[in-house]
Amino acid sequence: MTSDVVVVGGGPTGLMLAYELALAGVRPIVLEQHSEPRTEPKANGLVGRIVQLLDYRGLLDRFAEGSRHVGPAPSFYFGAVPLNLSALEHNPLHLLVIPQPRLEGLLAEDAVALGAEIRRGQRVVALSQDDQGVTLEIQGPGGGGVLRAAYVVGCDGAHSTVRKQAGIGFPGSTGSLVTRIGHVSLPASLLVPETGEVQVPGAGRLRLGWTYTERGKIGLMSFKPGVHVVTAAENDRLPVDSGAPMTLGELRSSVRRILGTDLPMSDPSWLSRTVASSRLADRYRAGRVMVAGDAAHLFPAGGSALNTGMLDAVNLGWKLAAQVNGTAPAGLLETYHDERHAVGEQVLAHTRAQSVLMAVGEESAVLRDLFEEVLSLPQALQHIAGRLHGEDVRYGGQALGGEVHPLLGRWAPDLALRTTQGPTRLAELLRAGRPVLLDLAGDTALQDIVTEGWKDRVDVVAALSGQPAPPADALLIRPDGHVAWAMSARQAPPDPRQDLRSALTTWFGAASRAL
């Protein structure tokens, strides 16, 4: 067996998975078909829960160095409807502005530092599996070869070879909307410094954000001085060769059709063409093969792809590591599909709704006006911001006994804590990627359960909460930041100790010795 785990694809999802596996003691091999790290600014940042997860891993400070923004987003879009998030008392939607090449570079550095191996210029052309492992046929600069692994995870994008070779279906639809994007320079004479608008001869002032015409829509954004992201989207009736490289001339022509005039553009640093797709893999696991990121789902709108894909990786990483290390309870790996496929369905639903709001036409224009009115209401704005962030994600949520605690299955809030070693935060307890029993009530009996049977797999922290009414007296937190078990005196199960033992066994395997 050459490797315990091979990750196919060295984008953000594959590299995040490699980091999580290496953090748990597994040494994965990452196969990336590009021979050099990519420099194309495909994405400009992370939005949603993944920003907080990076904080929980201790990575956020370094990733945020030089960033124009990190933390709650003051504004965002739901489809083409602007959201004034600064009006919220509690703004859940987190944003980290970071170019994708920098994100991939930092993730690669951290994964390699923990023992992961990245092999570039390696393309998987075929895959087969049996009861003992997976065989990969690979093409590289030196010719072909074969690699054997216990498990393989396809993080190789929308056209995933791994997904196809594993026989995993990818149902959904491809729309008619063609979107062309360019990172370009615009003449300084057209820029309005006070507002950030662009004065286009024959079209007037175009604001940052979306401008609609009866023929399509133009998007303008600027993430760094001197570079604008110009997006032209239209229901293209012209034949589109998806295999042909995108050109600046093609972007100019699309802008001209939509605006009815030219927008002077030059010096493209990146050009791309996409066709809106809505797809979700029918399963995330087929035997010893799994898929994550764009190989598992495609969303038609909304900036959710990186957040969802990297969180796929975090959910899978600790479970697959436990499987490789021989500590996984029966059925743990199956929960990857159960939990993340359901999230994929949720994200697909709200991005489809966003794509309707972004569509060209009178009906969508009226709908946008209505949504803009509705989303000026604090309660509606709070709900949508939470949905975009991922606050509604709840894994399982079924109590093992007694009443369901409100935190069960949800993200563990970043509590301020006081321990015998000094002040800390809940986020700092998860730096090592290990499960944690956090005792906030001084219940040594609960602590003893872990130390007597699970101390090799679960950390125990006794602390006092920095708030008068903490949300629980004790929390068992999974490595991915979600609550596996919670107890409060007012919501205690009939037998809290047995309830904790059951949760520990369910998620982290049998006790190391009889209790």
Buried (B, 14 or more C-beta within 10 A) or exposed (E): EEBBBBBBBBBBBBBBBBBBBBBBEBBBBBBBBEEEEBEEBBBBBBBBBBBBBBBBBBBBEEBBEEBEBBBBBBEBBBBBBBBEBEEBEEBBBBBBBBBBBBBBBBBBEBBBEBBBBBBBBBBBEEBEBEEEBBBBBBBBEEEEEEBBBBBBBBBBBBEBBBBBBBEBEBEBEEEEBBBBBBBBBBEEEBBEEEEBBBEBEEBEEBEBBBBBBEBBBBBBBBBEEEBBBBBBBBEBEEEBEEEEEBBBEBBBBBBBBBBEEBBBBEEBEBBBBBBBBBBBBEBBBBEBBBBBBBBBBBBBBBBBBBBBBBBBBBBBBBBBBBBBBEBBBEEBBEBBBEBBBEBBEBBBEBBBBBBBBBBBEEEBBEBBEEBBEEBEEEEEBBBBBBBBBBBEBBBBEEBBEBEBBBBBBBBBBBBBBEEEEEEBBBBBBBEBBBBBBBBBBEBEEBBEBBEEBBEEBBBBBBBBBEEEEBBBBBBBBBBBBBBBBBBBEEBBBEEBBEBBBBBBBBBBBEBEEEE
